Amino acid sequence: MPPRPYVLLSCATSADGYLDDATPRRLILSGPADLDRVDEVRAGCDAILVGAQTVRADDPRLLIRDPRRRARRAARGLPAHPARVTLTATGDLDPRARFFTPGALRLVYCATRALPLAAELKDSAVLIDAGDPLSLGFLLSDLAERGVARLLVEGGARVLGDFLAAGRADELDLAVAPFFVADPAAPRLDLPGPGPDGPMTLAETRRVGEVALLRYLLGPGGPDHRFLRWAVELSRLCPPSDSAFSVGAVVVGEDGEVLATGFSREQEEHDHAEEVALRKLGRDPRLRHATIYSSLVPCGARASRPVTCVGHIVAAGIPRVVFAWREPRLFTDGEGAEQLRAAGVAVTELPGLADRARSVNAHLVSSTP
Ligand SMILES: NC(=O)c1ccc[n+]([C@@H]2O[C@H](COP(=O)([O-])OP(=O)(O)OC[C@H]3O[C@@H](n4cnc5c(N)ncnc54)[C@H](OP(=O)(O)O)[C@@H]3O)[C@@H](O)[C@H]2O)c1
């Protein structure tokens, strides 16, 4: 397993950045279309984390609502619902809260000194000593050891701020509602410390019903690392296969705009990720200045179709490729990186992300490169 999960922060705010109003009733910021989008995001995660105050104030269910999404998870051998995770420094949680409803694994990370107070949760959840003070680093490595590769953090304000300030977030999906709260007493998306180094990388803007969705990528290494990490995450969406790799690809224009994404078998059975992303774009002149990010080096030999991904990239005129993982000699012995370089394409390998890309294909390859 990678040392820590991919951490996706997700929240809805008012136009002035508030996560709720100051009344006891929960403020509805998202409409049905956005709730459905969040349901899809949840279905792609191994665990959902909320702070203890959100458990107390909102009593969320944290379930996948759409039965087709639950069935899709089951077909991949996953539990119908992601694990539910919370963290507390006081241990003040009611075992009757919906968080503790059976049907999904429940994990409570508790500061050491509050463990005696939280003891009554032992029958309703796995109670984990997370140190004193509670350590987010420990929480994340413990989740990774429990098989959580993708963690969705849904709030509230303190938790989102803590993950951002600690530099432990890879992505922020921000749904901005078309109204103001304008009440300084209400919780808002805020940072307790200096926050991420430099600007976040904007990967998507989308209208979802009445809200504007902004998808930001964060984390160390700047845009190259961030887009490549995202490509690795896309590879988790691939329909499973015992005879082909699961790969994700992102095509980014000269100005940083994401032009297309793709993943293996996204549209047809033998699809490669880069091929799908390029098919979505057709003959687009922006490709002549674009970079393609791929979790696996583009293929230079291929059994399933006549044109390799190297061939597609060269034909599209893409001048730059960034990849994480060199193809093990399993299905073909194509030297994709060398072929690209020979064709005049600039190739950057980021081997620090190879383990993550490989772990998605763990059923095909041993843990050695
Ligand atoms: N709009 C949205 O998308 C959205 C989503 C979720 C929540 N919300 C709103 O956010 C509000 C709740 O936010 P909040 O900031 O009050 O609470 P919160 O972030 O949900 O939970 C904070 C609590 O979690 C525990 N905690 C968090 N970080 C910790 C750390 N590093 N170490 C130890 N314990 C930690 C503590 O629990 P203990 O107090 O038990 O020690 C802390 O009081 C509610 O109004 C809710 O409706 C909005």
The ligand as a MOL file (V3000), in Angstrom:
LIG
                    3D

  0  0  0     0  0            999 V3000
M  V30 BEGIN CTAB
M  V30 COUNTS 48 52 0 0 0
M  V30 BEGIN ATOM
M  V30 1 N -20.8910 22.5900 3.8740 0
M  V30 2 C -20.2640 21.4450 4.0000 0
M  V30 3 O -19.8110 20.8390 3.0230 0
M  V30 4 C -20.1030 20.8850 5.3980 0
M  V30 5 C -19.6210 19.5750 5.5520 0
M  V30 6 C -19.4750 19.0770 6.8430 0
M  V30 7 C -19.7970 19.8870 7.9260 0
M  V30 8 N -20.2660 21.1390 7.7280 0 CHG=1
M  V30 9 C -20.5890 22.0220 8.8640 0
M  V30 10 O -19.3980 22.2540 9.6110 0
M  V30 11 C -19.7880 22.4990 10.9660 0
M  V30 12 C -18.9220 21.6550 11.8480 0
M  V30 13 O -17.5780 22.0810 11.6990 0
M  V30 14 P -16.6490 22.1960 12.9740 0
M  V30 15 O -15.4120 22.8820 12.5770 0
M  V30 16 O -17.4380 22.7790 14.0980 0 CHG=-1
M  V30 17 O -16.4020 20.6850 13.3760 0
M  V30 18 P -15.7390 19.4300 12.6280 0
M  V30 19 O -14.5800 19.8560 11.8400 0
M  V30 20 O -16.7960 18.6070 11.9990 0
M  V30 21 O -15.2580 18.6180 13.8990 0
M  V30 22 C -14.3520 19.1960 14.7830 0
M  V30 23 C -14.0970 18.2030 15.8810 0
M  V30 24 O -13.4140 17.0700 15.3440 0
M  V30 25 C -12.3760 16.6840 16.2310 0
M  V30 26 N -11.1250 17.0570 15.6060 0
M  V30 27 C -10.9460 17.6620 14.4190 0
M  V30 28 N -9.6540 17.8020 14.1380 0
M  V30 29 C -8.9980 17.2830 15.1810 0
M  V30 30 C -7.6410 17.1280 15.4880 0
M  V30 31 N -6.6770 17.5280 14.6440 0
M  V30 32 N -7.3170 16.5700 16.6660 0
M  V30 33 C -8.2670 16.1530 17.5030 0
M  V30 34 N -9.5850 16.2640 17.2570 0
M  V30 35 C -9.9230 16.8100 16.0970 0
M  V30 36 C -12.6480 17.4420 17.5160 0
M  V30 37 O -13.6380 16.6590 18.1710 0
M  V30 38 P -13.9730 16.7440 19.7220 0
M  V30 39 O -14.6730 18.0420 19.9150 0
M  V30 40 O -14.8590 15.5750 19.9770 0
M  V30 41 O -12.6660 16.6830 20.4500 0
M  V30 42 C -13.2180 18.7440 16.9730 0
M  V30 43 O -13.9520 19.4710 17.9010 0
M  V30 44 C -21.2570 22.1640 11.0810 0
M  V30 45 O -21.9770 23.3820 11.0800 0
M  V30 46 C -21.5490 21.3990 9.8160 0
M  V30 47 O -22.8740 21.5590 9.3750 0
M  V30 48 C -20.4290 21.6540 6.4820 0
M  V30 END ATOM
M  V30 BEGIN BOND
M  V30 1 1 1 2
M  V30 2 2 2 3
M  V30 3 1 2 4
M  V30 4 1 4 5
M  V30 5 2 4 48
M  V30 6 2 5 6
M  V30 7 1 6 7
M  V30 8 2 7 8
M  V30 9 1 8 9
M  V30 10 1 8 48
M  V30 11 1 9 10
M  V30 12 1 9 46
M  V30 13 1 10 11
M  V30 14 1 11 12
M  V30 15 1 11 44
M  V30 16 1 12 13
M  V30 17 1 13 14
M  V30 18 2 14 15
M  V30 19 1 14 16
M  V30 20 1 14 17
M  V30 21 1 17 18
M  V30 22 2 18 19
M  V30 23 1 18 20
M  V30 24 1 18 21
M  V30 25 1 21 22
M  V30 26 1 22 23
M  V30 27 1 23 24
M  V30 28 1 23 42
M  V30 29 1 24 25
M  V30 30 1 25 26
M  V30 31 1 25 36
M  V30 32 1 26 27
M  V30 33 1 26 35
M  V30 34 2 27 28
M  V30 35 1 28 29
M  V30 36 1 29 30
M  V30 37 2 29 35
M  V30 38 1 30 31
M  V30 39 2 30 32
M  V30 40 1 32 33
M  V30 41 2 33 34
M  V30 42 1 34 35
M  V30 43 1 36 37
M  V30 44 1 36 42
M  V30 45 1 37 38
M  V30 46 2 38 39
M  V30 47 1 38 40
M  V30 48 1 38 41
M  V30 49 1 42 43
M  V30 50 1 44 45
M  V30 51 1 44 46
M  V30 52 1 46 47
M  V30 END BOND
M  V30 END CTAB
M  END
